[in-house]
Each structure stands twice: as C-alpha cells, then as structure tokens.
Amino acid sequence: MKAISLAACIPLGCTSGGWNCYKHPASDLPRTQTSSRPTAKAAAAVVGGALAVGAVPTVLGAVGFTGAGIAASSLAAKMMSAAAIANGGGVAAGSLVATFQSVGSAGLSLSSRVLLGSAGFALVSLVVGL
C-alpha cells in the first residue's frame, strides 16, 4: 500500500482537525487514521515493559546482589544475615535472598523476563490509559 502525504490531501471541512478530515485528490475515500496517540501509548507501554526487565538486574546489583556474590556491607548482606539468623545459620533455598542472589549472578530466566515485561507493560498501559 502506497503512503499518502497529508500535505497532498484536501480538507473536507470538518472541525475536529484530525487526519480523517482530509481526502486525497486521487482517492474518493477519506483518510481513516484519526490520531497517532494510540500508537504512542502502545510504544510507551512496550518501553515500560522493557525498562522493567532491564531495571531488575541493575537494581539488584546496586543493593549488593552481584555476579561475584553478595557485596560486603550492603543491603543484600544485611538481608542475608537476617535470613541466616532466622533459619538457624543458613539461607534457605528458594528464599527471597536466594532468589535475588540467583538473579543477581545469572540474570533473569526467559520466563521471568516475559512475566516481568508483561507486568511492566500492563502497569504503563494503566498509567497512560491504553
């Protein structure tokens, strides 16, 4: 389908000012695209999903869950200490601290990326009213 330039279109006399108020001289059909806003909102939602996926490893690294282990004197070290004391000397497998350490060292699994991206997309969709 060939793109039609808005500059080559003739105003139809409507007052809304949207693209549907114009008709191309070579066509009897008015333009049907009314606004680029839904596209911009969808793009913002996609960016929100991508940022959610990218932010998690960054934030976990900043609080001390690094690829080399838990950083000394960090929030992660305090969390690990509290978890170990509560568990009688060790951190339980599957606990929040163990999960954060796993993500901090190996990154997110594909299923976690999809879930987190979907959650970020949904949250931004609600905010922008998509």
All heavy atoms as an XYZ file, in Angstrom:
853
protein
N       0.836     -1.170      0.000
C       0.000      0.000      0.000
C       0.880      1.231      0.000
O       1.820      1.345      0.762
C      -0.910     -0.031      1.222
C      -1.773      1.177      1.340
S      -2.872      0.993      2.759
C      -4.314      1.621      2.037
N       0.572      2.186     -0.860
C       1.358      3.401     -1.004
C       0.955      4.417      0.061
O      -0.224      4.616      0.325
C       1.123      3.972     -2.397
C       2.000      5.139     -2.726
C       1.776      5.570     -4.160
C       2.630      6.760     -4.477
N       2.391      7.253     -5.819
N       1.936      5.044      0.689
C       1.658      6.055      1.706
C       1.143      7.322      1.048
O       1.602      7.713     -0.027
C       2.916      6.352      2.500
N       0.191      7.972      1.695
C      -0.376      9.212      1.181
C       0.099     10.342      2.071
O      -0.061     10.303      3.286
C      -1.918      9.157      1.166
C      -2.389      8.038      0.249
C      -2.507     10.484      0.741
C      -3.882      7.806      0.295
N       0.657     11.375      1.484
C       1.134     12.525      2.228
C      -0.053     13.376      2.665
O      -0.965     13.637      1.890
C       2.079     13.354      1.359
O       2.301     14.603      1.950
N      -0.039     13.826      3.924
C      -1.110     14.686      4.418
C      -1.097     16.032      3.701
O      -2.145     16.645      3.492
C      -0.965     14.887      5.927
C      -2.077     15.652      6.627
C      -3.419     14.947      6.404
C      -1.805     15.795      8.089
N       0.090     16.488      3.271
C       0.185     17.765      2.575
C      -0.549     17.743      1.240
O      -1.041     18.769      0.774
C       1.654     18.130      2.365
N      -0.662     16.568      0.616
C      -1.335     16.468     -0.677
C      -2.843     16.295     -0.530
O      -3.561     16.242     -1.509
C      -0.772     15.286     -1.458
N      -3.337     16.222      0.697
C      -4.753     15.977      0.919
C      -5.553     17.270      0.933
O      -5.053     18.342      1.222
C      -4.946     15.238      2.241
S      -4.228     13.597      2.229
N      -6.836     17.144      0.642
C      -7.747     18.282      0.573
C      -8.622     18.273      1.824
O      -9.205     17.242      2.164
C      -8.632     18.168     -0.682
C      -7.763     18.116     -1.934
C      -9.642     19.311     -0.742
C      -8.522     17.713     -3.173
N      -8.780     19.426      2.530
C      -9.646     19.447      3.710
C     -11.095     19.159      3.322
O     -11.582     19.605      2.300
C      -9.509     20.872      4.239
C      -8.292     21.433      3.597
C      -8.100     20.694      2.311
N     -11.786     18.392      4.175
C     -13.191     18.061      3.926
C     -14.142     19.033      4.616
O     -15.338     18.956      4.431
C     -13.494     16.639      4.421
C     -12.834     15.512      3.651
C     -13.147     14.187      4.318
C     -13.300     15.496      2.213
N     -13.617     19.920      5.434
C     -14.466     20.907      6.083
C     -14.918     20.522      7.480
O     -15.739     21.199      8.064
N     -14.403     19.455      8.048
C     -14.802     19.114      9.412
C     -13.990     19.952     10.394
O     -12.979     20.540     10.052
C     -14.645     17.622      9.674
S     -12.969     17.044      9.622
N     -14.446     20.002     11.629
C     -13.831     20.920     12.591
C     -12.900     20.246     13.591
O     -12.244     20.923     14.350
C     -14.938     21.647     13.392
O     -15.745     20.668     14.035
C     -15.770     22.513     12.482
N     -12.837     18.922     13.611
C     -12.018     18.256     14.625
C     -10.525     18.396     14.348
O      -9.716     18.310     15.245
C     -12.388     16.782     14.732
O     -11.962     16.082     13.581
N     -10.136     18.577     13.107
C      -8.733     18.756     12.769
C      -7.939     17.472     12.676
O      -6.747     17.492     12.451
N      -8.574     16.324     12.868
C      -7.877     15.044     12.768
C      -7.593     14.692     11.323
O      -8.063     15.345     10.383
N      -6.831     13.626     11.119
C      -6.485     13.206      9.765
C      -7.700     12.751      8.982
O      -7.701     12.730      7.785
C      -5.475     12.078      9.820
C      -4.098     12.533     10.169
C      -3.726     13.730     10.689
C      -2.926     11.775     10.028
N      -2.390     13.772     10.888
C      -1.860     12.559     10.491
C      -2.653     10.503      9.573
C      -0.559     12.128     10.495
C      -1.350     10.073      9.592
C      -0.318     10.871     10.037
N      -8.760     12.356      9.688
C      -9.950     11.911      8.982
C     -10.709     13.073      8.348
O     -11.738     12.884      7.730
C     -10.865     11.101      9.903
C     -11.302     11.886     11.111
O     -10.743     12.925     11.422
N     -12.298     11.387     11.807
N     -10.235     14.297      8.517
C     -10.876     15.470      7.928
C     -10.307     15.790      6.548
O     -10.603     16.834      5.989
C     -10.690     16.683      8.832
S     -11.551     16.527     10.389
N      -9.477     14.920      6.000
C      -8.849     15.176      4.719
C      -9.114     14.031      3.758
O      -9.329     12.910      4.163
C      -7.332     15.351      4.889
C      -6.963     16.574      5.672
C      -6.858     16.513      7.059
C      -6.753     17.785      5.049
C      -6.541     17.634      7.794
C      -6.429     18.921      5.774
C      -6.325     18.841      7.147
O      -6.010     19.949      7.862
N      -9.070     14.339      2.486
C      -9.239     13.335      1.447
C      -8.141     13.561      0.425
O      -7.824     14.703      0.077
C     -10.632     13.482      0.853
C     -10.822     12.921     -0.510
C     -12.259     13.081     -0.930
C     -12.320     14.102     -2.027
N     -13.527     14.000     -2.815
N      -7.532     12.473     -0.060
C      -6.503     12.586     -1.085
C      -7.176     12.806     -2.427
O      -8.190     12.189     -2.738
C      -5.632     11.323     -1.113
C      -4.377     11.502     -1.906
N      -4.329     11.254     -3.241
C      -3.155     11.937     -1.538
C      -3.108     11.518     -3.677
N      -2.373     11.928     -2.658
N      -6.641     13.727     -3.257
C      -7.276     14.026     -4.540
C      -7.389     12.809     -5.461
O      -8.311     12.730     -6.265
C      -6.393     15.098     -5.164
C      -5.288     15.362     -4.231
C      -5.477     14.532     -3.007
N      -6.490     11.844     -5.331
C      -6.527     10.680     -6.220
C      -7.443      9.584     -5.676
O      -7.572      8.536     -6.282
C      -5.116     10.134     -6.407
N      -8.071      9.832     -4.556
C      -8.896      8.803     -3.937
C     -10.237      9.400     -3.533
O     -10.325     10.545     -3.120
C      -8.181      8.257     -2.698
O      -9.055      7.473     -1.942
N     -11.282      8.606     -3.627
C     -12.590      9.053     -3.181
C     -12.799      8.790     -1.694
O     -13.781      9.227     -1.114
C     -13.695      8.328     -3.970
C     -13.736      8.783     -5.411
O     -13.302      9.921     -5.685
O     -14.203      7.999     -6.248
N     -11.881      8.055     -1.079
C     -12.043      7.685      0.317
C     -11.339      8.674      1.240
O     -10.197      9.053      0.992
C     -11.466      6.284      0.560
C     -12.105      5.166     -0.259
C     -11.331      3.879     -0.050
C     -13.553      4.986      0.143
N     -12.005      9.103      2.317
C     -11.319      9.944      3.299
C     -10.243      9.129      4.024
O     -10.318      7.916      4.088
C     -12.417     10.352      4.279
C     -13.692      9.901      3.691
C     -13.389      8.905      2.626
N      -9.289      9.818      4.577
C      -8.264      9.142      5.375
C      -8.926      8.558      6.608
O      -9.826      9.154      7.177
C      -7.177     10.125      5.778
C      -6.388     10.613      4.576
C      -5.202     11.426      5.018
N      -4.363     10.673      5.894
C      -3.225     10.088      5.548
N      -2.817     10.179      4.314
N      -2.506      9.442      6.419
N      -8.448      7.429      7.050
C      -9.091      6.756      8.175
C      -8.297      6.863      9.469
O      -8.836      6.649     10.527
C      -9.314      5.269      7.861
O      -8.063      4.693      7.539
C     -10.281      5.107      6.721
N      -7.033      7.200      9.389
C      -6.245      7.287     10.616
C      -6.617      8.569     11.339
O      -6.525      9.653     10.784
C      -4.752      7.271     10.302
C      -3.915      7.262     11.558
C      -2.441      7.130     11.264
O      -2.054      6.991     10.131
N      -1.632      7.191     12.285
N      -7.049      8.468     12.592
C      -7.513      9.639     13.314
C      -6.444     10.257     14.202
O      -6.481     11.430     14.465
C      -8.736      9.290     14.185
O      -8.360      8.248     15.077
C      -9.890      8.856     13.315
N      -5.519      9.477     14.687
C      -4.537     10.020     15.600
C      -3.371      9.054     15.746
O      -3.520      7.859     15.579
C      -5.176     10.244     16.972
O      -4.211     10.632     17.907
N      -2.208      9.586     16.106
C      -1.063      8.725     16.387
C      -0.953      8.451     17.883
O      -0.057      7.772     18.324
C       0.221      9.377     15.879
O       0.454     10.580     16.583
N      -1.875      8.967     18.680
C      -1.791      8.787     20.124
C      -1.872      7.334     20.562
O      -1.113      6.927     21.428
C      -2.847      9.618     20.826
C      -2.489     11.073     20.845
C      -3.432     11.854     21.711
N      -3.069     13.259     21.668
C      -3.909     14.230     21.806
N      -5.184     13.966     22.016
N      -3.517     15.470     21.752
N      -2.795      6.513     20.032
C      -2.778      5.113     20.479
C      -1.452      4.425     20.195
O      -0.978      3.626     20.995
C      -3.920      4.474     19.686
C      -4.829      5.597     19.366
C      -3.925      6.788     19.174
N      -0.829      4.771     19.078
C       0.469      4.195     18.754
C       1.521      4.659     19.754
O       2.344      3.868     20.202
C       0.878      4.587     17.325
O      -0.168      4.203     16.441
C       2.166      3.929     16.915
N       1.484      5.922     20.125
C       2.448      6.444     21.098
C       2.229      5.817     22.469
O       3.198      5.495     23.168
C       2.333      7.960     21.180
N       0.965      5.616     22.845
C       0.685      4.989     24.139
C       1.151      3.535     24.144
O       1.695      3.060     25.130
C      -0.810      5.066     24.448
C      -1.268      6.465     24.788
C      -2.751      6.475     25.086
C      -3.226      7.860     25.444
N      -4.666      7.873     25.766
N       0.928      2.844     23.048
C       1.384      1.451     22.959
C       2.902      1.391     23.003
O       3.479      0.512     23.647
C       0.851      0.804     21.685
N       3.557      2.328     22.329
C       5.018      2.371     22.351
C       5.524      2.636     23.766
O       6.501      2.030     24.205
C       5.533      3.436     21.390
N       4.846      3.526     24.487
C       5.240      3.804     25.871
C       5.079      2.563     26.734
O       5.919      2.277     27.592
C       4.402      4.948     26.436
N       4.013      1.801     26.506
C       3.791      0.578     27.273
C       4.869     -0.456     26.981
O       5.354     -1.144     27.887
C       2.405      0.017     26.985
N       5.265     -0.570     25.722
C       6.332     -1.513     25.356
C       7.649     -1.099     26.002
O       8.389     -1.927     26.542
C       6.464     -1.610     23.821
C       7.719     -2.361     23.423
C       5.229     -2.279     23.230
N       7.931      0.197     25.977
C       9.154      0.703     26.618
C       9.102      0.433     28.122
O      10.110      0.057     28.728
C       9.346      2.206     26.317
C      10.434      2.810     27.180
C       9.668      2.402     24.849
N       7.925      0.584     28.736
C       7.780      0.290     30.166
C       8.092     -1.156     30.482
O       8.744     -1.460     31.481
N       7.624     -2.066     29.622
C       7.933     -3.478     29.811
C       9.416     -3.754     29.692
O      10.002     -4.500     30.492
N      10.048     -3.135     28.699
C      11.487     -3.327     28.504
C      12.286     -2.745     29.673
O      13.270     -3.349     30.126
C      11.927     -2.691     27.191
N      11.863     -1.590     30.159
C      12.562     -0.988     31.294
C      12.417     -1.839     32.554
O      13.357     -1.946     33.341
C      12.037      0.419     31.556
C      12.511      1.490     30.591
C      11.844      2.826     30.895
C      14.021      1.638     30.643
N      11.254     -2.441     32.737
C      11.064     -3.306     33.909
C      12.028     -4.481     33.860
O      12.648     -4.834     34.869
C       9.618     -3.802     33.967
N      12.182     -5.075     32.687
C      13.096     -6.217     32.541
C      14.537     -5.772     32.746
O      15.329     -6.457     33.409
C      12.922     -6.885     31.155
C      13.984     -7.928     30.907
C      11.534     -7.507     31.052
N      14.906     -4.620     32.221
C      16.278     -4.139     32.342
C      16.620     -3.597     33.712
O      17.784     -3.643     34.136
N      15.619     -3.094     34.428
C      15.894     -2.452     35.715
C      16.152     -3.451     36.840
O      16.913     -3.154     37.758
C      14.729     -1.549     36.099
N      15.541     -4.615     36.785
C      15.663     -5.565     37.901
C      17.112     -5.971     38.163
O      17.588     -5.839     39.301
C      14.744     -6.789     37.689
C      15.074     -7.894     38.668
C      13.299     -6.373     37.827
N      17.869     -6.458     37.176
C      19.261     -6.805     37.473
C      20.101     -5.604     37.922
O      20.974     -5.734     38.788
C      19.789     -7.374     36.153
C      18.572     -7.794     35.402
C      17.498     -6.851     35.818
N      19.793     -4.443     37.369
C      20.532     -3.240     37.743
C      20.280     -2.871     39.200
O      21.211     -2.569     39.950
C      20.126     -2.068     36.824
O      20.340     -2.454     35.479
C      20.911     -0.819     37.125
N      19.022     -2.895     39.592
C      18.669     -2.558     40.976
C      19.230     -3.602     41.940
O      19.770     -3.249     42.999
C      17.137     -2.421     41.128
C      16.733     -2.314     42.586
C      16.641     -1.209     40.349
N      19.117     -4.870     41.582
C      19.671     -5.910     42.460
C      21.182     -5.759     42.609
O      21.724     -5.945     43.706
C      19.322     -7.301     41.938
C      17.855     -7.710     42.099
C      17.616     -9.066     41.462
C      17.459     -7.723     43.559
N      21.868     -5.423     41.532
C      23.308     -5.180     41.624
C      23.621     -3.988     42.514
O      24.595     -3.996     43.274
N      22.785     -2.950     42.433
C      23.015     -1.751     43.238
C      22.825     -2.002     44.727
O      23.495     -1.377     45.556
C      22.081     -0.627     42.784
N      21.925     -2.925     45.096
C      21.729     -3.204     46.520
C      22.678     -4.277     47.042
O      22.674     -4.566     48.232
C      20.259     -3.564     46.852
C      19.337     -2.416     46.555
C      19.817     -4.821     46.176
N      23.482     -4.879     46.152
C      24.533     -5.788     46.607
C      24.458     -7.214     46.115
O      25.305     -8.027     46.468
N      23.458     -7.569     45.323
C      23.384     -8.921     44.745
C      24.125     -8.906     43.416
O      23.552     -8.620     42.376
C      21.921     -9.342     44.546
C      21.166     -9.505     45.832
C      20.294     -8.526     46.266
C      21.330    -10.640     46.614
C      19.582     -8.678     47.444
C      20.633    -10.798     47.797
C      19.757     -9.810     48.216
N      25.434     -9.200     43.450
C      26.276     -9.083     42.262
C      26.616    -10.456     41.689
O      26.366    -11.487     42.324
C      27.578     -8.343     42.601
O      28.348     -9.163     43.481
C      27.312     -6.995     43.255
N      27.218    -10.450     40.524
C      27.647    -11.685     39.893
C      28.740    -12.393     40.671
O      28.887    -13.613     40.599
N      29.498    -11.661     41.445
C      30.589    -12.246     42.238
C      30.123    -12.678     43.621
O      30.912    -13.179     44.419
C      31.718    -11.231     42.365
N      28.861    -12.483     43.932
C      28.333    -12.830     45.252
C      27.725    -11.612     45.918
O      27.598    -10.559     45.309
N      27.398    -11.768     47.174
C      26.793    -10.659     47.916
C      27.891     -9.711     48.371
O      28.885    -10.126     48.971
C      25.972    -11.200     49.101
C      24.750    -11.950     48.552
C      25.540    -10.074     50.023
C      23.827    -12.517     49.575
N      27.711     -8.429     48.058
C      28.708     -7.411     48.389
C      28.704     -7.144     49.900
O      27.648     -7.072     50.530
C      28.420     -6.133     47.625
N      29.898     -6.996     50.458
C      30.043     -6.734     51.887
C      29.447     -5.374     52.248
O      29.495     -4.428     51.472
C      31.516     -6.766     52.269
N      28.867     -5.275     53.431
C      28.293     -4.039     53.981
C      27.185     -3.445     53.108
O      26.983     -2.242     53.113
C      29.390     -2.985     54.206
O      30.357     -3.478     55.098
N      26.493     -4.280     52.400
C      25.403     -3.797     51.539
C      24.060     -4.205     52.140
O      23.992     -4.968     53.100
C      25.537     -4.382     50.139
O      25.348     -5.790     50.179
N      22.996     -3.710     51.540
C      21.663     -4.111     51.956
C      21.480     -5.625     51.765
O      20.860     -6.291     52.592
C      20.610     -3.340     51.154
C      19.155     -3.677     51.428
C      18.791     -3.403     52.881
C      18.250     -2.903     50.497
N      22.062     -6.155     50.695
C      21.985     -7.590     50.446
C      22.659     -8.379     51.570
O      22.156     -9.435     51.991
C      22.637     -7.927     49.110
N      23.781     -7.888     52.079
C      24.476     -8.570     53.180
C      23.628     -8.561     54.444
O      23.562     -9.560     55.173
C      25.820     -7.903     53.434
N      22.942     -7.448     54.687
C      22.061     -7.366     55.857
C      20.882     -8.319     55.707
O      20.469     -8.974     56.665
C      21.589     -5.932     56.043
C      22.701     -4.996     56.494
C      22.196     -3.577     56.613
C      23.239     -2.685     57.201
N      24.067     -1.970     56.351
N      20.326     -8.405     54.496
C      19.222     -9.334     54.241
C      19.674    -10.777     54.434
O      18.961    -11.595     55.027
C      18.679     -9.148     52.816
C      17.893     -7.873     52.610
S      17.376     -7.645     50.901
C      16.239     -8.997     50.676
N      20.879    -11.083     53.949
C      21.400    -12.440     54.074
C      21.628    -12.785     55.544
O      21.315    -13.893     55.994
C      22.687    -12.595     53.291
C      23.254    -13.990     53.328
S      24.732    -14.074     52.322
C      25.207    -15.744     52.617
N      22.156    -11.841     56.308
C      22.401    -12.068     57.733
C      21.089    -12.327     58.466
O      20.986    -13.272     59.258
C      23.116    -10.852     58.324
O      23.223    -10.983     59.723
N      20.076    -11.527     58.188
C      18.779    -11.707     58.854
C      18.153    -13.043     58.470
O      17.583    -13.746     59.326
C      17.845    -10.558     58.484
N      18.272    -13.430     57.193
C      17.717    -14.714     56.743
C      18.451    -15.879     57.390
O      17.833    -16.879     57.773
C      17.792    -14.815     55.226
N      19.774    -15.770     57.521
C      20.560    -16.850     58.133
C      20.241    -16.993     59.614
O      20.108    -18.105     60.132
C      22.047    -16.588     57.925
N      20.100    -15.872     60.310
C      19.764    -15.919     61.740
C      18.378    -16.533     61.924
O      18.168    -17.382     62.792
C      19.847    -14.509     62.362
C      21.315    -14.056     62.415
C      19.213    -14.473     63.749
C      21.495    -12.588     62.768
N      17.431    -16.125     61.082
C      16.060    -16.641     61.193
C      15.986    -18.130     60.862
O      15.104    -18.834     61.345
C      15.137    -15.854     60.275
N      16.923    -18.614     60.044
C      16.893    -20.010     59.595
C      17.851    -20.900     60.371
O      18.094    -22.028     59.973
C      17.252    -20.061     58.110
C      16.145    -20.640     57.281
O      15.106    -21.028     57.794
N      16.385    -20.686     55.989
N      18.452    -20.393     61.402
C      19.356    -21.212     62.208
C      20.757    -21.334     61.632
O      21.437    -22.327     61.866
N      21.206    -20.376     60.864
C      22.581    -20.371     60.390
C      22.784    -20.465     58.897
O      23.897    -20.298     58.416
N      21.776    -20.724     58.129
C      21.924    -20.806     56.675
C      20.751    -20.158     55.964
O      19.681    -19.997     56.535
N      20.971    -19.806     54.746
C      19.901    -19.217     53.933
C      19.167    -20.361     53.230
O      19.782    -21.191     52.559
C      20.479    -18.221     52.901
C      19.387    -17.693     51.989
C      21.183    -17.081     53.608
N      17.858    -20.400     53.375
C      17.057    -21.477     52.785
C      16.999    -21.334     51.267
O      16.893    -20.229     50.740
C      15.647    -21.446     53.358
N      17.077    -22.481     50.596
C      16.924    -22.481     49.136
C      15.506    -22.027     48.798
O      14.543    -22.397     49.460
C      17.164    -23.883     48.592
N      15.395    -21.180     47.793
C      14.092    -20.682     47.378
C      13.624    -19.462     48.138
O      12.564    -18.921     47.839
N      14.399    -19.033     49.127
C      14.011    -17.840     49.878
C      14.233    -16.600     49.013
O      14.834    -16.656     47.935
C      14.833    -17.732     51.167
O      16.194    -17.462     50.855
N      13.737    -15.466     49.475
C      13.876    -14.218     48.734
C      15.346    -13.868     48.507
O      15.736    -13.484     47.398
C      13.163    -13.094     49.491
C      13.025    -11.766     48.766
C      12.177    -11.924     47.517
C      12.422    -10.722     49.683
N      16.152    -14.039     49.536
C      17.584    -13.734     49.413
C      18.234    -14.658     48.381
O      19.016    -14.211     47.535
C      18.290    -13.851     50.781
C      19.797    -13.699     50.633
C      17.757    -12.816     51.745
N      17.912    -15.949     48.420
C      18.491    -16.899     47.466
C      18.042    -16.576     46.038
O      18.842    -16.644     45.095
C      18.081    -18.322     47.834
N      16.783    -16.211     45.881
C      16.274    -15.861     44.549
C      16.946    -14.601     44.028
O      17.364    -14.545     42.868
C      14.744    -15.669     44.600
O      14.151    -16.868     45.082
C      14.185    -15.335     43.242
N      17.048    -13.584     44.865
C      17.719    -12.344     44.446
C      19.178    -12.597     44.083
O      19.693    -12.043     43.119
C      17.633    -11.280     45.543
C      16.294    -10.598     45.656
C      16.050     -9.725     46.700
C      15.288    -10.812     44.727
C      14.823     -9.078     46.819
C      14.062    -10.178     44.836
C      13.826     -9.306     45.880
N      19.860    -13.447     44.861
C      21.259    -13.749     44.558
C      21.367    -14.476     43.225
O      22.272    -14.215     42.438
C      21.898    -14.585     45.667
C      23.346    -14.919     45.402
C      24.207    -13.693     45.115
O      24.059    -12.657     45.749
N      25.099    -13.809     44.149
N      20.455    -15.376     42.959
C      20.452    -16.096     41.687
C      20.270    -15.138     40.514
O      20.980    -15.213     39.508
C      19.340    -17.147     41.692
O      19.226    -17.743     40.427
N      19.315    -14.221     40.640
C      19.076    -13.240     39.571
C      20.261    -12.292     39.453
O      20.671    -11.928     38.347
C      17.761    -12.465     39.821
C      17.597    -11.316     38.844
C      16.570    -13.408     39.735
N      20.834    -11.905     40.592
C      21.986    -11.002     40.563
C      23.195    -11.616     39.887
O      23.961    -10.935     39.205
N      23.382    -12.924     40.045
C      24.573    -13.552     39.469
C      24.340    -14.085     38.059
O      25.206    -13.970     37.205
C      25.058    -14.688     40.373
O      24.083    -15.699     40.442
N      23.173    -14.669     37.796
C      22.937    -15.300     36.492
C      21.975    -14.527     35.602
O      21.848    -14.815     34.419
C      22.413    -16.719     36.698
N      21.270    -13.565     36.152
C      20.279    -12.830     35.371
C      18.920    -13.515     35.431
O      18.745    -14.536     36.073
N      17.967    -12.920     34.744
C      16.598    -13.438     34.735
C      16.438    -14.551     33.703
O      17.006    -14.480     32.625
C      15.614    -12.312     34.385
C      15.455    -11.204     35.407
C      14.708    -10.024     34.790
C      14.714    -11.713     36.620
N      15.643    -15.545     34.040
C      15.320    -16.593     33.067
C      14.350    -16.023     32.036
O      13.773    -14.952     32.234
C      14.693    -17.789     33.782
O      13.433    -17.418     34.311
N      14.160    -16.742     30.945
C      13.262    -16.279     29.889
C      11.843    -16.120     30.417
O      11.187    -15.110     30.143
C      13.284    -17.253     28.701
C      12.352    -16.896     27.542
C      12.723    -15.546     26.948
C      12.397    -17.971     26.481
N      11.369    -17.074     31.188
C      10.003    -16.973     31.716
C       9.867    -15.776     32.663
O       8.844    -15.093     32.663
C       9.598    -18.264     32.415
O      10.462    -18.536     33.493
N      10.897    -15.507     33.445
C      10.866    -14.344     34.337
C      10.875    -13.049     33.541
O      10.196    -12.087     33.902
C      12.059    -14.357     35.287
O      11.994    -15.467     36.138
N      11.629    -13.015     32.452
C      11.646    -11.820     31.599
C      10.280    -11.566     30.977
O       9.815    -10.425     30.934
C      12.679    -11.973     30.491
C      14.093    -11.889     30.975
C      15.056    -12.058     29.840
N      16.402    -12.226     30.349
C      17.442    -12.442     29.600
N      17.321    -12.537     28.301
N      18.630    -12.581     30.152
N       9.642    -12.635     30.505
C       8.317    -12.493     29.902
C       7.318    -12.003     30.947
O       6.538    -11.075     30.693
C       7.860    -13.828     29.270
C       6.399    -13.775     28.872
C       8.726    -14.167     28.069
N       7.336    -12.612     32.124
C       6.412    -12.221     33.185
C       6.646    -10.782     33.623
O       5.702     -9.990     33.751
C       6.555    -13.176     34.373
C       5.608    -12.944     35.537
C       4.177    -13.196     35.106
C       5.963    -13.858     36.682
N       7.886    -10.424     33.840
C       8.219     -9.076     34.280
C       7.920     -8.046     33.185
O       7.400     -6.965     33.468
C       9.692     -9.015     34.682
C      10.154     -7.794     35.439
C       9.353     -7.631     36.724
C      11.624     -7.925     35.764
N       8.226     -8.376     31.941
C       7.910     -7.479     30.829
C       6.419     -7.271     30.689
O       5.947     -6.158     30.443
N       5.644     -8.338     30.867
C       4.184     -8.228     30.799
C       3.649     -7.362     31.928
O       2.744     -6.547     31.724
C       3.546     -9.611     30.872
O       3.946    -10.389     29.779
N       4.208     -7.515     33.112
C       3.777     -6.704     34.249
C       4.113     -5.231     34.024
O       3.293     -4.340     34.296
C       4.426     -7.213     35.535
N       5.311     -4.957     33.510
C       5.692     -3.575     33.209
C       4.813     -2.980     32.127
O       4.387     -1.829     32.210
N       4.513     -3.767     31.094
C       3.627     -3.325     30.012
C       2.247     -2.994     30.569
O       1.664     -1.954     30.258
C       3.532     -4.411     28.943
C       2.613     -4.079     27.804
C       3.094     -3.379     26.713
C       1.281     -4.455     27.826
C       2.253     -3.068     25.654
C       0.432     -4.149     26.782
C       0.922     -3.446     25.686
N       1.710     -3.881     31.413
C       0.375     -3.668     31.975
C       0.338     -2.433     32.868
O      -0.614     -1.645     32.804
C      -0.057     -4.905     32.758
N       1.360     -2.244     33.680
C       1.405     -1.094     34.573
C       1.448      0.212     33.788
O       0.694      1.142     34.067
C       2.602     -1.200     35.512
C       2.756     -0.064     36.513
C       1.583     -0.066     37.491
C       4.057     -0.202     37.266
N       2.312      0.285     32.797
C       2.407      1.511     31.997
C       1.126      1.707     31.180
O       0.671      2.836     31.003
C       3.662      1.497     31.101
C       3.689      2.696     30.173
C       4.915      1.485     31.960
N       0.512      0.637     30.708
C      -0.761      0.741     29.981
C      -1.830      1.381     30.852
O      -2.603      2.208     30.386
C      -1.237     -0.625     29.524
O      -0.366     -1.153     28.569
N      -1.874      0.996     32.129
C      -2.834      1.593     33.050
C      -2.536      3.079     33.272
O      -3.447      3.900     33.316
C      -2.818      0.867     34.385
C      -3.448     -0.520     34.402
C      -3.219     -1.192     35.751
C      -4.931     -0.441     34.105
N      -1.262      3.402     33.393
C      -0.875      4.789     33.657
C      -1.203      5.692     32.471
O      -1.733      6.789     32.651
C       0.624      4.877     34.010
C       1.101      6.320     34.050
C       0.883      4.197     35.337
N      -0.927      5.241     31.247
C      -1.171      6.082     30.066
C      -2.588      5.960     29.538
O      -2.972      6.659     28.622
C      -0.162      5.804     28.920
C       1.253      6.112     29.358
C      -0.298      4.416     28.382
N      -3.378      5.062     30.103
C      -4.773      4.920     29.689
C      -4.968      4.183     28.397
O      -5.841      4.507     27.604
N      -4.149      3.184     28.141
C      -4.260      2.422     26.886
C      -5.340      1.379     26.995
O      -5.544      0.725     27.931
C      -2.914      1.765     26.568
C      -2.835      1.007     25.249
C      -3.045      1.955     24.083
C      -1.502      0.325     25.124
